[in-house]
Amino acid sequence: MISLFNPVPFMFTGSGAISKIPSHLKERGYNNPLIVTDKTIVTFPFFAKIKELFPNAVIYDKTLPNPPDTQIHEGADIYKKNNCDCLIAVGGGSAMDCAKAIGIIAANGGNIHDYAKAPNSVPKPIPHLAAIPTTAGSGSECTAAAMITNTEGHHSKMAVLSVNIIPSASFIDPDIMVALPPFLTASTGLDALAHAIEAYLAKNANEYTDGLSFTAIRLIFKYLPRAVANGADMKAREKMAYAQSMAGIAFNSAGLGLVHAMSHPLSATYGIPHGVANSILLPWVMEFNRMARHDKMIEIAEAAGENRFNLPSRDVAALAAKSVRILSSDVGVVTNISEAVSMLGKYANFEKDIEGLIKDAREDLFIKDNPRNASPSDIRAIYASCWSTATIDVIRRLRELN
């Protein structure tokens, strides 16, 4: 099998990395950036430093979580009207995805929907994009993917996949992640873990991606609790910064799987943050995939620090998903869909919504990379398993009986 490995051309990682951006852009002749970010990011002290670095930049700060298609065209209009010549994305995955999609329209015109119909549908590369992640989670600063919410008719998430939208350079600075509150540190860290594990188990995983994703898994289990407990722990912040980008590079080539195919409909339907949706689904999908990736599940359990002494290999493999559940509990992230939706002031109706969720999950582009084929009934069962505390308790009791 011929494997694909396609990393970002330039990556600056470490304390003070953002100071490298002006010289990087100046050397390439770029002078008029559009900074794509959100209303919260612009209030953080580090953003004032970014504005000092680029006093003449145009700022688009309207990015919403799970950015809608309408924002893409609004941002592209601003880019063109101000004669911008490059992009700077500052934020989490939503800001990165928004900037990539703005770049698509700026370079190619048309409607963002046109580029989500099939992979590699973006003919011209986006303008030079410098990506500055503010969370150690999405890995979007390293990937050829942008997730955009389709607001036309049935709300769903569209995946735009193309090598022509990979950022030109990434500036991964743990200093600017210190202000991230514990909950966001936890949920975005678990998002990175989902990326690393799905890449490790994906159909197209190879030696390059395995090395990156396995190291990312090990680092996240070791350092995420420290980063949540003490946001000023710079060693933990730096290790998480490396881990999330390593996971992003890995899944950019290996692909993802059923966790993401099922989490995207949850985010589009209920507004559940992407990292939270991934963390809820991850252990259940790992259990579903265990028979297809038994040996790698054992390796994940070992990376998590589980002791396999005198245990049968089957039991060690089962510890992988258990380790994810324990980590989620330790860092305080919700473990079921109903609770996540309730925190947003909404109600998750299984009987009303399940068919739409299944349909969207089966149509998601990432499902093709999953190591085990999933039928509609399989997807239904996984959603049901993590729908509420009650369903989780029922499944736990059934397992105890067996």
C-alpha positions in Angstrom: 0.0 0.0 0.0 1.2 3.5 -0.9 0.8 5.8 2.1 0.2 9.6 2.1 1.9 12.0 4.4 1.3 15.7 3.9 2.4 17.9 6.8 2.2 21.7 7.1 5.1 23.5 5.3 6.1 25.6 8.3 5.4 25.0 12.0 6.7 27.2 14.8 6.1 25.7 18.2 7.0 26.9 21.7 6.9 29.9 24.0 6.8 33.1 22.0 6.1 31.5 18.6 3.7 34.3 17.6 6.6 36.7 17.5 7.8 35.0 14.4 4.7 35.9 12.3 5.6 39.4 11.1 9.0 38.3 9.7 7.4 35.2 8.1 4.8 37.3 6.3 7.2 40.1 5.4 9.7 37.8 3.8 7.0 36.5 1.5 5.7 40.0 0.6 2.4 40.0 2.6 1.4 43.2 4.2 -2.4 43.4 4.5 -3.9 40.5 6.5 -7.4 39.7 7.4 -7.4 38.4 11.0 -10.3 35.9 11.5 -11.2 35.4 15.1 -14.2 35.7 17.5 -15.6 38.1 20.1 -14.1 36.3 23.1 -10.6 36.1 21.7 -10.3 39.8 21.0 -10.8 40.5 24.8 -7.8 38.4 25.8 -4.5 40.2 26.6 -2.5 38.3 24.1 -4.7 39.5 21.2 -3.6 43.1 22.0 0.0 41.9 21.2 -1.2 40.4 17.9 -2.8 43.8 17.0 0.4 45.5 17.8 2.2 43.2 15.5 -0.3 44.0 12.7 -1.6 47.6 13.3 -3.1 47.8 9.8 -4.8 44.5 9.8 -8.5 44.1 9.1 -10.2 42.1 11.9 -13.2 39.8 11.3 -14.3 38.8 14.9 -17.8 37.4 14.2 -16.8 33.7 14.0 -19.3 31.5 15.8 -18.8 28.0 17.1 -19.5 25.6 14.3 -19.3 28.5 11.8 -22.3 28.8 9.5 -22.1 29.2 5.8 -23.4 32.8 5.9 -20.3 33.9 7.8 -18.0 32.5 5.2 -19.4 34.8 2.5 -19.5 37.8 4.8 -15.9 37.3 5.7 -14.9 36.8 2.0 -16.6 40.0 1.0 -14.6 41.9 3.7 -11.4 40.3 2.5 -12.0 41.4 -1.1 -13.3 44.9 -0.2 -10.2 45.7 1.9 -7.8 44.3 -0.7 -6.3 41.8 1.8 -3.5 39.7 0.6 -3.3 37.0 3.3 -5.2 35.5 6.3 -4.4 35.1 9.9 -6.6 32.7 12.0 -6.6 33.2 15.7 -8.7 30.9 17.8 -9.9 27.3 18.1 -11.1 25.0 15.4 -14.0 27.3 14.5 -11.8 30.3 13.7 -9.4 28.1 11.7 -12.3 26.5 9.7 -13.9 29.9 9.1 -10.6 31.4 7.8 -10.0 28.4 5.5 -13.5 28.7 4.0 -13.1 32.5 3.6 -9.9 31.7 1.7 -11.7 29.3 -0.5 -14.2 31.9 -1.6 -11.6 34.6 -1.9 -9.5 32.5 -4.2 -12.2 30.6 -6.1 -15.5 32.5 -5.8 -18.8 30.7 -5.9 -20.7 29.3 -2.9 -19.0 27.4 -0.1 -21.6 24.6 -0.6 -20.0 23.9 -4.0 -16.8 22.7 -2.4 -18.3 20.3 0.1 -19.9 17.9 -2.4 -16.7 15.8 -2.7 -13.1 15.7 -1.5 -10.6 17.8 -3.4 -13.2 20.1 -5.0 -11.2 23.3 -4.3 -9.3 24.1 -7.6 -7.1 27.0 -6.4 -5.1 27.2 -3.2 -6.4 29.6 -0.6 -4.4 32.8 0.1 -1.4 32.5 2.5 -2.9 31.5 5.9 -1.0 31.8 9.2 -2.8 29.8 11.8 -2.5 30.6 15.6 -4.4 28.0 17.7 -5.5 29.3 21.1 -6.6 25.8 22.3 -4.7 22.5 22.4 -7.5 20.6 20.7 -8.6 20.9 17.1 -5.3 20.5 15.3 -7.0 22.5 12.5 -3.8 24.5 12.0 -2.3 21.4 10.4 -5.2 19.9 8.4 -6.8 19.9 5.0 -10.3 20.0 6.5 -12.8 22.7 7.3 -16.2 22.0 9.0 -18.9 24.5 8.1 -22.6 24.4 9.2 -25.1 24.3 6.4 -28.0 26.7 7.3 -29.9 25.9 4.1 -32.9 23.7 5.1 -31.8 20.9 7.4 -28.9 22.0 9.6 -25.9 19.8 9.1 -22.2 20.1 9.1 -20.4 20.1 5.7 -16.9 18.9 5.4 -14.6 20.6 2.9 -11.6 18.4 2.3 -8.7 19.6 0.1 -4.9 19.9 0.2 -5.5 23.4 -1.1 -6.8 24.6 2.2 -3.9 23.4 4.5 -2.5 26.5 6.3 0.7 27.9 4.9 2.2 28.2 8.4 1.3 27.5 12.0 2.4 29.3 15.1 1.7 27.1 18.1 2.4 29.2 21.2 1.6 27.7 24.6 1.9 31.1 26.2 -1.5 32.2 24.8 -3.2 29.0 26.0 -2.5 29.9 29.7 -5.7 32.0 29.9 -7.9 29.0 28.7 -10.3 28.0 31.6 -10.3 24.5 32.9 -13.4 23.3 31.1 -12.1 24.5 27.7 -8.7 23.0 28.5 -10.4 19.7 29.2 -12.9 19.5 26.4 -10.4 20.7 23.7 -7.8 18.3 25.1 -10.2 15.4 24.8 -10.9 16.5 21.2 -7.2 16.1 20.5 -7.3 12.7 22.1 -10.2 11.7 19.8 -8.2 12.9 16.8 -5.1 10.9 17.9 -7.0 7.7 18.6 -9.1 7.8 15.5 -6.0 8.4 13.4 -4.3 5.5 15.1 -7.2 3.2 14.3 -8.1 4.5 10.9 -8.0 2.4 7.7 -5.3 4.6 6.2 -3.0 4.7 9.2 0.7 4.2 8.4 4.1 4.2 10.1 4.3 8.0 9.9 0.9 8.7 11.3 1.2 5.9 13.9 4.3 7.5 15.4 2.6 10.9 15.7 -0.8 9.7 16.9 0.6 7.2 19.4 2.9 9.9 20.9 0.0 12.3 21.1 -2.1 9.7 22.9 0.7 9.2 25.5 1.2 12.9 26.0 -2.5 13.7 26.4 -3.1 11.0 29.0 0.0 12.3 30.9 -0.3 16.0 30.6 -4.0 16.9 30.1 -4.9 16.4 33.8 -2.0 18.7 34.8 -3.1 21.4 32.3 -6.6 21.3 33.7 -5.5 21.3 37.3 -3.1 24.2 36.8 -3.4 26.3 33.6 -0.1 28.0 34.4 1.8 24.7 34.2 3.9 25.6 31.2 5.4 22.2 30.7 1.9 20.7 30.5 0.7 23.4 28.2 3.7 22.9 25.9 3.3 19.1 25.8 -0.4 19.5 25.0 0.4 22.0 22.3 2.7 19.5 20.6 0.2 16.7 21.1 -2.7 18.4 19.5 -0.7 19.4 16.4 0.8 15.9 16.1 -2.7 14.5 16.2 -3.8 16.9 13.6 -0.9 16.0 11.2 -1.7 12.3 11.8 -5.4 12.5 11.0 -4.7 14.8 8.1 -3.1 11.8 6.3 -4.7 8.8 8.1 -8.2 10.1 8.3 -10.7 9.9 11.2 -13.7 7.6 11.7 -17.1 7.0 13.3 -16.5 9.3 16.3 -16.4 12.3 14.0 -19.1 11.1 11.7 -21.4 10.8 14.7 -20.3 13.9 16.5 -20.8 16.3 13.6 -24.6 15.8 13.6 -24.7 16.3 17.4 -23.0 19.7 17.0 -25.2 20.7 14.1 -28.5 19.6 15.7 -27.9 20.7 19.3 -24.9 23.0 19.3 -22.8 20.7 21.4 -19.2 21.8 21.3 -17.2 19.6 19.0 -14.7 18.5 21.6 -17.5 17.5 24.1 -19.4 15.6 21.4 -16.2 13.7 20.5 -15.3 12.9 24.1 -18.8 11.5 24.8 -18.7 9.2 21.7 -15.1 8.2 21.8 -15.1 5.3 24.4 -18.3 3.8 22.9 -16.9 3.8 19.3 -13.6 2.4 20.6 -15.5 -0.6 22.0 -17.4 -1.0 18.7 -14.0 -0.9 16.8 -12.2 -3.2 19.2 -12.6 -6.4 17.2 -11.1 -4.7 14.2 -8.1 -3.2 16.0 -7.4 -5.5 18.9 -3.6 -5.1 19.0 -3.8 -1.3 18.7 -6.3 -1.1 21.5 -3.8 -2.9 23.7 -1.2 -0.3 22.7 -3.6 2.5 23.6 -4.2 1.0 27.0 -0.4 0.9 27.6 0.0 4.5 26.4 -2.7 5.4 29.0 -0.6 3.8 31.7 -2.8 0.8 32.3 -1.0 -2.2 33.9 -1.5 -5.4 31.8 0.2 -7.7 34.3 -1.3 -11.2 34.1 -4.4 -10.0 32.2 -5.6 -11.7 29.0 -5.1 -9.6 25.9 -8.8 -9.3 25.5 -9.1 -7.6 28.9 -6.2 -5.3 28.2 -7.8 -4.2 24.9 -11.0 -3.4 26.8 -9.0 -1.1 29.1 -8.4 1.3 26.3 -12.0 2.6 26.3 -12.1 2.5 30.1 -9.1 4.7 30.3 -10.8 7.3 28.1 -13.8 7.3 30.4 -11.7 7.7 33.5 -9.7 10.6 31.9 -13.0 12.3 30.9 -14.3 11.9 34.5 -11.1 13.1 36.0 -11.1 16.4 34.0 -14.8 17.0 34.5 -16.3 16.7 31.0 -19.9 15.5 30.7 -20.3 11.8 29.6 -23.7 11.7 27.9 -25.6 13.5 25.2 -28.6 14.6 27.3 -26.5 16.3 29.9 -24.4 18.1 27.2 -27.6 19.4 25.5 -29.2 20.3 28.9 -26.2 22.5 29.7 -27.1 24.5 26.5 -30.7 25.0 27.8 -32.1 22.5 25.3 -33.7 19.0 25.3 -32.4 16.0 23.4 -35.3 13.9 22.2 -34.0 10.5 21.1 -37.2 9.3 19.3 -37.7 12.5 17.4 -34.1 13.2 16.4 -32.4 9.8 16.0 -33.3 9.1 12.4 -31.9 12.4 11.3 -28.7 11.9 13.3 -28.2 8.4 11.8 -28.7 9.7 8.3 -26.3 12.6 8.7 -23.7 10.3 10.3 -23.9 7.8 7.5 -23.4 10.7 4.9 -20.4 12.2 6.8 -17.2 11.9 4.7 -15.2 10.7 7.7 -17.2 7.5 8.1 -15.3 5.9 5.3 -12.0 5.9 7.3 -13.5 3.9 10.2 -11.8 0.4 10.6 -15.2 -1.4 11.1 -18.3 -0.9 8.9 -21.2 0.6 10.8 -24.8 -0.2 9.9 -27.7 2.1 10.7 -28.5 -0.1 13.6 -24.9 0.0 14.9 -25.0 3.8 14.8 -28.4 3.8 16.6 -27.0 1.5 19.3 -24.0 3.7 19.9 -26.1 6.9 20.1 -28.5 5.1 22.5 -25.6 3.9 24.6 -24.4 7.4 25.5 -27.7 9.2 25.3 -28.3 9.6 29.0 -27.2 8.6 32.4 -30.1 6.1 32.5 -29.1 4.3 29.3 -25.4 4.1 30.4 -26.5 2.6 33.7 -28.6 0.0 31.9 -25.7 -1.0 29.7 -23.4 -1.2 32.7 -25.8 -3.5 34.5 -26.2 -5.7 31.5 -22.4 -6.1 31.2 -22.2 -7.0 34.8 -24.8 -9.8 34.3 -22.8 -11.1 31.3 
